[in-house]
């Protein structure tokens, strides 16, 4: 939305009382002119609207009404849901709400004026047709931000240079809780949670194909992605699900900051702490412009590289590297690769993709190595809660949100993989120190998909070899 940051938008939704609202621009003074007639032509009889005003000093303010605007002269119009809001130019997050105190005079109709809030008014935008200066900036517009009909202090916002006045229609979002799911799994209920815990904790490679337990001790799942995409955060989340509280076994960095400089293999334990699980989560250095980990990737995939290998070493991993495995076993190799992408970064409206072109080219080069070995590839689409407000409020909405669906389709297309390989993930897990069933379900489901992909790789490429001794014995 013009003039509003994503945090502003979320605040407005909370002010309205619902997080699944769709904002559609009806009118912009900058684009359509500071003209009351044009405003009414575009905004009358359109239901609830949000008026957003931005001035040349960086203030953002305006009002919401659930009542349609009309071309008439009615000085007092009832609306118990109306409110005004304000954010000054020194704040990037905090927006104030001013609720209506006199519902009977929440707004006013005047066909010669723009939006009017309050009877005096509290917020009156412009009257008639406002001319512009030679450089295109509108003349000072009288903004009476008082407080007669709304519970607010008297801000001295008079005769300010207005940059734009935008009016949005406010409708129920199509990403609502009643929408049909675009993906049927997982189901967010207790039965699903129990099944996922059992499936992941009892997993061992090729168990369902008669391969004895211990033939392959564990599978290795490798995470690759840009700096800040959330590789380490996901590993922490998986461990937290089994611990029952938030843990930090992998050091996670912030946006644009790489905290993982070494190759790490995390071997998790069961929820009762009595045994290791039969998979390892392997973390790599984050991809960034001007730094490639490609030189070490063949060695990682083949199982030569030891835990805690430093990616900043100039020569590629080789025999002289401490801990280097000259003859790795099947349990040392990588069995599934997961590309981790940040859903929050994707903004097609302004042409921003999941990665920079340089990082994308690095991923394509890595994919060639995976393709040559037939290693299955998945995409973990992190931070869906930042991409979709509905998902932020309700984890189970991840499979019903059209926003997340579009992000998943674009991520799959970007990396040339089928849409079903994309696993959406929510990342506000560490806002609290306690786990939730919904987060556990989403996390365990994604882990189970990774384990199934690794199992498929072993079955297609090594099943006969692993079962040979058993067949010979039975004969």
Secondary structure, DSSP 4 states (H G I P E B T S, - for coil): -TT--HHHHHHHHHHHT-S-EEEEEEEEHHHH-SBHHHHHHHHBT--SEEEEEEETTS-EEEEEESS-B-SSEEEEE--TT-EEEEE-TT-SS--EEEEBS-GGGSEEEETTBS-EETTTTSEE--BSB--B-TTSPBPPB------SSBS-------SB-EEEEEEEEEEE-SS-TTSPPSS-----SHHHHHHHHHHHHT--TTGGGTPPTTSS--EEEEEEEBTTSSHHHHHHHHHHHHHTB---SS----TT-----EEEEEEEE-TTSSSEEEEEEEE-PPBBTTB--HHHHHHHHHT-SPTTEETT-SSPS-TTSTT--SS--GGGS--EEEEEEETTT-BGGGTB-SS-HHHHHHHHHHHHHHHHHT-EEEEEEE-HHHH-HHHHH-GGGGGT-HHHHHHHHHHHHHHT--GGGEEE----GGGSSB--HHHHHHHHHHHHHHHHHHHHHHHHHHHHHHHHHHHHHH-
